Amino acid sequence: MISLIDVTCHGDAPLPHPVLGQVSVIFRTGERVGILARPGRGKSTLARLLCGMDRPDAGVLRRQGRVSWPIGSSGFLHPDLTG
């Protein structure tokens, strides 16, 4: 299970507003979730948080158990590319 509790993250660029602002969501074990949004809306930032590549600027991110492929693999997100 992965829990995000009031997670805020500004992503890579210093923006006046966060890419993710006070997001709270629970991904339960065995769930399959797709994330669809327009460019620049935080999909890659969320993926980087879920796989442990980044940490939130505020809030709590809890991962219980393992994160499966492809999110759990170290080469999932190239630092120069987006999701």
C-alpha angles and dihedrals in degrees: 000000000000120000128190113192117189090329117182122185131171095198121213101318123065101245129177088235129037122258087222115027122193094327117180119186139140122216105198125211111278096016120131115211132184122202116209123178142134120276114287095021098116107269094131092041090053092047091050090051093048094051094045098248092120136028125222119256089225137002132040129293116190124186117188116188125352129324109228131225132317095021092041096051119098094229096051096109122030108215092234096048135066135220 
